[in-house]
């Protein structure tokens, strides 16, 4: 291996200290539920609460295939405005 490549890469310990959602731009329905702390009584992420927010027009979803995806920036905006 080239020594220049080793200098550019971060040690694994630094990468593991970063929060999971900081590296993501798009979140799936389940990830959005966890990020917005929409949890059912049984402890599972509530996909239904996220889909209801889409149906009510509070969240804008993009669809790839049969799955919905959400921009993290838009989820942050909802949290700041306390709409969800």
C-alpha positions in Angstrom: 0.0 0.0 0.0 1.0 3.5 -0.6 1.9 5.6 2.5 -0.1 8.6 1.2 -3.3 6.5 1.3 -2.7 5.7 5.0 -2.3 9.4 5.9 -5.6 10.4 4.3 -7.7 7.7 5.9 -9.2 8.3 9.4 -8.6 5.8 12.2 -11.6 3.6 12.8 -11.9 4.9 16.4 -12.6 8.4 15.2 -15.3 7.2 12.7 -17.1 5.1 15.3 -17.3 8.1 17.7 -19.4 10.1 15.2 -23.2 9.7 15.5 -24.8 7.5 13.0 -27.2 10.1 11.5 -24.5 12.8 11.0 -23.2 10.9 7.9 -26.6 10.4 6.2 -28.4 12.7 3.9 -31.3 10.4 3.1 -33.2 8.3 5.7 -35.6 5.4 5.2 -39.0 5.4 6.9 -37.7 3.3 9.8 -34.6 5.5 10.2 -36.7 8.6 10.1 -38.9 7.2 12.9 -35.9 6.5 15.0 -34.5 10.0 14.3 -37.8 11.7 15.2 -38.2 9.4 18.2 -41.5 8.0 17.0 -41.5 4.7 18.8 -44.4 2.3 19.4 -45.3 0.9 22.8 -43.5 -2.4 22.0 -40.2 -0.4 21.4 -40.2 -0.7 17.6 -39.9 2.4 15.3 -43.3 3.5 14.1 -43.5 3.5 10.3 -47.2 4.4 10.6 -46.5 7.7 12.4 -44.1 8.7 9.6 -46.5 7.7 6.8 -49.3 9.6 8.6 -47.1 12.7 8.7 -46.6 12.3 4.9 -50.3 11.9 4.3 -51.0 15.0 6.3 -48.5 17.0 4.3 -46.1 17.6 7.3 -43.3 15.6 5.6 -42.2 15.4 2.0 -41.2 11.9 1.0 -39.3 10.7 -2.1 -40.0 7.3 -3.4 -37.4 5.0 -5.0 -38.9 1.7 -6.0 -41.4 0.9 -3.3 -39.6 2.6 -0.4 -40.0 6.1 1.0 -36.9 8.2 1.8 -36.6 11.5 3.6 -34.0 14.3 3.6 -32.4 14.7 7.0 -32.5 18.5 6.6 -36.3 18.4 6.3 -36.6 16.2 9.4 -34.4 18.7 11.3 -36.7 21.6 10.1 -39.8 19.7 11.5 -38.0 19.3 14.8 -37.1 23.0 15.0 -40.6 24.1 14.2 -42.1 21.5 16.5 -44.6 20.2 13.9 -44.1 16.6 14.8 
